Amino acid sequence: MEKEKITPTQFSLLVNMFTVGDSILIVPSGLAAEAGQDAWLAALLTIGIGLLLVRLYASLAGRFPGKSLVQYTELILGKWAGKVISLWFFTFCLLFSSFLIRDIGEFVVTHNLPNTPVEVVNIIFLCLMIMGVRGGMEPLARTVQIFFPLLFLFFVFSVLTLTPQIEPEHILPVFEAGMKPVIRAVIPFVGIPYLELVLFLMIIPYVSDTEKAKSSLVKGMLVGSSTLFTVIVLSILVLGPELTARETYPSYALVKKINVGHFLQRIEAIMAAVWFLTIYIKATVTFFPALRCSVRRSS
């Protein structure tokens, strides 16, 4: 692990895919349930707070170049307090990766394989994640670099084909219930995915250019956030705030509405494949810090 190096561009793409991750499916419904048609405003505020958090992470990485989070927690808090934080961080990574595996299992069983036990799907996905971890950070980063252009083209295609179905009245009136619902929507979703990006403080030491890694962290977060914001706005404008709030996976329902000349339609399977890839990247990246924490503790 210590010999692996990835480029700043690859690091930025990893951050981008991590930011999209499972958020692209679950965040729109949560924001719409709290803020209604003002979910787009809540998304903007959340992105602003997330940008401040990521700038904080980049500042920490700049203060301790070449070191990971568990290394400089001991320098800042002392040996024993630092080890307690490292143990907590290790536990968080394990639990978080488990939750992501559960998410993919529930999605597949709900929409694709209803007669398949969720445990079977979870075990298959876990095996794939173990293969990714064994391969190392470099192959994972190259995989993201290969697939990103295809994912970007699919995203642009989806936006363009859904644009004719936009109904502007779905976003009105603005601030119908005041500012309080917007703030209530922001608070829980700062953590998904912006607090989670602290995991990349364990991966920054692998970047070949530490100075560029800080800006790559911010750029990856902004590009991923732009994708999420676009999906949230489209969900409100096309599905409406009520349906978006009721749907468990609004972006999946959104892609179902694509219909080009009554010929190209029902391409939600592609959306499912995209989500499998993004959540696979997120789950694997989440497990890497846990692995490095264990290596650090054993050494």
C-alpha positions as CSV (number, residue, x, y, z in Angstrom):
1,M,0.0,0.0,0.0
2,E,2.7,2.5,0.9
3,K,4.3,2.2,-2.6
4,E,1.1,3.0,-4.5
5,K,0.7,6.4,-6.2
6,I,-2.2,8.0,-8.1
7,T,-2.2,11.1,-10.1
8,P,-4.1,14.3,-9.0
9,T,-6.6,13.8,-11.9
10,Q,-7.3,10.2,-10.7
11,F,-7.7,11.5,-7.2
12,S,-10.2,14.1,-8.3
13,L,-12.2,11.6,-10.2
14,L,-12.3,9.3,-7.1
15,V,-13.6,12.2,-5.0
16,N,-16.2,12.9,-7.7
17,M,-17.5,9.3,-7.9
18,F,-17.5,9.1,-4.1
19,T,-19.5,12.3,-3.8
20,V,-22.1,10.9,-6.2
21,G,-22.0,7.4,-4.8
22,D,-25.3,6.4,-3.1
23,S,-26.3,10.1,-2.7
24,I,-27.6,10.3,-6.2
25,L,-30.4,7.9,-5.3
26,I,-31.3,8.8,-1.7
27,V,-30.6,12.5,-1.2
28,P,-33.3,13.9,-3.6
29,S,-36.2,12.2,-1.7
30,G,-34.9,13.3,1.7
31,L,-34.5,16.9,0.7
32,A,-37.9,17.0,-1.0
33,A,-39.6,15.4,2.0
34,E,-38.3,18.2,4.2
35,A,-38.2,21.3,1.9
36,G,-40.7,20.4,-0.8
37,Q,-40.2,22.5,-3.9
38,D,-37.5,24.4,-2.2
39,A,-35.2,21.3,-2.1
40,W,-33.0,22.9,-4.7
41,L,-32.3,25.8,-2.3
42,A,-31.5,23.3,0.5
43,A,-29.1,21.6,-2.0
44,L,-27.3,24.9,-2.7
45,L,-26.9,25.6,1.0
46,T,-25.7,22.0,1.6
47,I,-23.1,22.3,-1.2
48,G,-21.9,25.6,0.3
49,I,-21.4,24.1,3.7
50,G,-19.8,21.1,2.1
51,L,-17.3,23.3,0.3
52,L,-16.2,24.8,3.6
53,L,-15.7,21.4,5.0
54,V,-13.6,20.2,2.1
55,R,-11.5,23.4,2.3
56,L,-10.9,22.5,5.9
57,Y,-9.9,18.9,4.9
58,A,-7.5,20.4,2.3
59,S,-6.0,22.8,4.9
60,L,-5.3,19.9,7.2
61,A,-3.7,17.9,4.5
62,G,-1.5,20.9,3.7
63,R,-0.5,21.3,7.3
64,F,0.7,17.7,7.5
65,P,2.0,16.8,4.0
66,G,2.7,13.1,3.4
67,K,0.8,12.1,6.6
68,S,-2.6,10.5,6.9
69,L,-5.4,11.5,9.4
70,V,-4.5,8.8,11.9
71,Q,-0.9,9.9,11.9
72,Y,-1.5,13.6,12.7
73,T,-4.3,13.0,15.2
74,E,-1.5,11.6,17.4
75,L,0.6,14.7,16.8
76,I,-2.3,17.0,17.6
77,L,-4.1,15.2,20.4
78,G,-1.3,13.1,21.8
79,K,-0.5,9.4,21.7
80,W,-3.5,7.9,23.6
81,A,-6.2,10.3,22.5
82,G,-4.9,9.9,18.9
83,K,-5.2,6.1,19.2
84,V,-8.7,6.4,20.5
85,I,-9.7,8.6,17.5
86,S,-7.9,6.1,15.1
87,L,-9.9,3.2,16.6
88,W,-13.1,5.2,16.2
89,F,-12.2,6.0,12.6
90,F,-11.4,2.3,11.9
91,T,-14.8,1.3,13.3
92,F,-16.6,4.0,11.3
93,C,-15.0,2.8,8.0
94,L,-16.1,-0.8,8.7
95,L,-19.6,0.1,9.6
96,F,-20.0,2.6,6.7
97,S,-18.8,0.1,4.1
98,S,-21.3,-2.4,5.5
99,F,-24.1,0.1,5.2
100,L,-23.2,0.7,1.6
101,I,-23.2,-3.0,0.9
102,R,-26.7,-3.2,2.5
103,D,-27.9,-0.3,0.3
104,I,-26.9,-2.0,-2.9
105,G,-28.6,-5.3,-1.7
106,E,-31.9,-3.6,-0.9
107,F,-31.9,-1.7,-4.2
108,V,-31.3,-4.9,-6.3
109,V,-33.8,-7.0,-4.4
110,T,-36.4,-4.2,-4.6
111,H,-36.1,-3.3,-8.3
112,N,-34.3,-6.1,-10.2
113,L,-34.3,-9.4,-8.4
114,P,-37.3,-9.5,-6.0
115,N,-37.1,-13.3,-5.5
116,T,-33.4,-13.3,-4.6
117,P,-32.4,-13.3,-0.9
118,V,-30.7,-10.0,-0.1
119,E,-27.8,-11.9,1.6
120,V,-26.8,-13.4,-1.8
121,V,-26.6,-10.0,-3.4
122,N,-24.6,-8.7,-0.4
123,I,-22.1,-11.6,-0.5
124,I,-21.5,-11.1,-4.3
125,F,-21.0,-7.4,-3.9
126,L,-18.7,-8.0,-0.9
127,C,-16.6,-10.4,-2.9
128,L,-16.2,-7.8,-5.7
129,M,-15.2,-5.2,-3.1
130,I,-12.6,-7.5,-1.6
131,M,-11.2,-8.0,-5.1
132,G,-11.0,-4.2,-5.5
133,V,-9.2,-3.8,-2.2
134,R,-6.7,-6.6,-3.0
135,G,-6.0,-5.0,-6.3
136,G,-4.9,-1.7,-4.7
137,M,-5.6,2.0,-5.0
138,E,-3.9,2.4,-8.4
139,P,-6.0,-0.1,-10.4
140,L,-9.2,1.3,-8.7
141,A,-8.2,4.9,-9.8
142,R,-7.4,3.7,-13.3
143,T,-10.8,2.0,-13.5
144,V,-12.5,5.3,-12.5
145,Q,-10.5,7.1,-15.2
146,I,-11.7,4.7,-17.8
147,F,-15.4,4.7,-16.9
148,F,-15.8,8.4,-16.1
149,P,-16.2,9.6,-19.8
150,L,-19.0,7.0,-20.3
151,L,-20.8,8.0,-17.2
152,F,-20.5,11.6,-18.1
153,L,-22.0,11.0,-21.6
154,F,-24.9,9.1,-20.0
155,F,-25.5,11.9,-17.6
156,V,-25.6,14.5,-20.3
157,F,-27.9,12.3,-22.5
158,S,-30.3,11.9,-19.5
159,V,-30.4,15.6,-18.8
160,L,-31.0,16.5,-22.5
161,T,-33.8,13.9,-23.0
162,L,-35.6,14.9,-19.8
163,T,-35.5,18.6,-20.5
164,P,-38.7,18.6,-22.6
165,Q,-40.6,17.1,-19.7
166,I,-39.7,19.9,-17.3
167,E,-42.7,21.7,-15.7
168,P,-41.5,25.0,-14.2
169,E,-44.6,25.3,-11.9
170,H,-43.3,22.4,-9.8
171,I,-40.7,24.7,-8.3
172,L,-43.2,27.4,-7.3
173,P,-43.9,29.1,-5.0
174,V,-40.4,29.7,-3.6
175,F,-40.2,29.8,0.2
176,E,-43.9,28.8,0.5
177,A,-43.3,27.5,4.1
178,G,-40.5,29.9,4.9
179,M,-36.8,29.2,5.6
180,K,-37.2,26.7,8.4
181,P,-37.9,23.6,6.2
182,V,-34.9,24.5,4.1
183,I,-32.6,24.6,7.1
184,R,-34.1,21.4,8.5
185,A,-33.3,19.7,5.2
186,V,-29.8,21.0,5.1
187,I,-28.7,19.7,8.6
188,P,-29.0,15.9,8.0
189,F,-27.7,16.0,4.5
190,V,-24.4,17.8,5.2
191,G,-23.2,14.4,6.3
192,I,-24.2,12.8,3.0
193,P,-21.7,13.0,1.4
194,Y,-19.6,16.0,2.7
195,L,-18.7,14.8,6.2
196,E,-17.9,11.4,4.6
197,L,-15.2,13.0,2.5
198,V,-13.0,13.2,5.5
199,L,-12.0,9.6,4.5
200,F,-9.9,11.1,1.7
201,L,-7.5,12.4,4.3
202,M,-6.3,8.8,4.5
203,I,-5.8,8.6,0.7
204,I,-4.2,12.0,0.0
205,P,-0.7,10.6,0.9
206,Y,-1.0,8.2,-2.1
207,V,-1.3,11.2,-4.5
208,S,1.9,11.8,-6.5
209,D,1.7,15.6,-6.1
210,T,0.5,16.6,-2.6
211,E,0.2,20.2,-3.5
212,K,-2.2,19.5,-6.4
213,A,-4.1,17.0,-4.3
214,K,-5.6,19.7,-2.2
215,S,-7.1,21.5,-5.3
216,S,-8.1,18.1,-6.7
217,L,-10.1,17.3,-3.6
218,V,-12.1,20.6,-4.0
219,K,-12.6,20.1,-7.7
220,G,-13.8,16.6,-7.4
221,M,-16.3,17.6,-4.7
222,L,-17.6,20.5,-6.8
223,V,-18.1,18.4,-9.9
224,G,-19.8,15.6,-7.9
225,S,-22.0,18.2,-6.2
226,S,-23.0,19.7,-9.5
227,T,-24.2,16.3,-10.6
228,L,-26.2,15.9,-7.5
229,F,-27.7,19.4,-7.7
230,T,-28.7,18.7,-11.3
231,V,-30.4,15.5,-10.4
232,I,-32.3,17.1,-7.5
233,V,-33.5,20.0,-9.7
234,L,-34.6,17.6,-12.4
235,S,-36.4,15.4,-9.9
236,I,-38.4,18.4,-8.6
237,L,-39.1,19.8,-12.1
238,V,-40.0,16.6,-13.8
239,L,-41.5,14.4,-11.0
240,G,-42.8,17.2,-8.8
241,P,-41.9,17.6,-5.1
242,E,-44.6,15.3,-3.8
243,L,-43.6,12.3,-6.0
244,T,-39.9,13.0,-5.4
245,A,-40.5,12.8,-1.6
246,R,-42.6,9.6,-1.9
247,E,-40.1,7.8,-4.1
248,T,-37.4,5.9,-2.3
249,Y,-35.0,6.3,-5.4
250,P,-36.2,9.4,-7.3
251,S,-33.4,9.4,-9.8
252,Y,-34.2,5.8,-10.8
253,A,-37.9,6.9,-11.3
254,L,-36.6,9.9,-13.2
255,V,-34.7,7.8,-15.8
256,K,-37.8,5.7,-16.3
257,K,-39.5,8.7,-17.8
258,I,-36.9,9.0,-20.7
259,N,-38.8,8.4,-23.9
260,V,-37.2,9.4,-27.3
261,G,-39.6,8.9,-30.1
262,H,-41.4,6.0,-28.4
263,F,-38.3,4.0,-29.4
264,L,-35.6,4.7,-26.8
265,Q,-37.2,4.1,-23.4
266,R,-37.0,2.1,-20.2
267,I,-33.2,2.6,-19.9
268,E,-33.3,2.5,-16.1
269,A,-31.2,-0.6,-16.2
270,I,-28.3,1.7,-17.4
271,M,-29.0,3.9,-14.4
272,A,-28.8,0.9,-12.1
273,A,-25.5,-0.1,-13.7
274,V,-24.2,3.5,-13.2
275,W,-25.2,3.4,-9.5
276,F,-23.6,-0.1,-9.0
277,L,-20.3,1.4,-10.2
278,T,-20.5,4.6,-8.2
279,I,-21.4,2.8,-5.0
280,Y,-18.8,0.1,-5.6
281,I,-16.2,2.8,-5.9
282,K,-17.5,4.5,-2.7
283,A,-17.6,1.2,-0.7
284,T,-14.1,0.2,-1.8
285,V,-12.7,3.7,-1.1
286,T,-14.4,3.5,2.3
287,F,-12.8,0.2,3.2
288,F,-9.2,1.4,2.2
289,P,-8.9,3.7,5.2
290,A,-9.9,0.9,7.5
291,L,-7.2,-1.3,6.0
292,R,-4.6,1.4,6.3
293,C,-5.7,2.0,10.0
294,S,-5.1,-1.6,10.7
295,V,-1.7,-1.6,9.0
296,R,-0.7,1.5,11.0
297,R,-1.8,-0.1,14.3
298,S,0.0,-3.3,13.5
299,S,3.2,-1.5,12.7
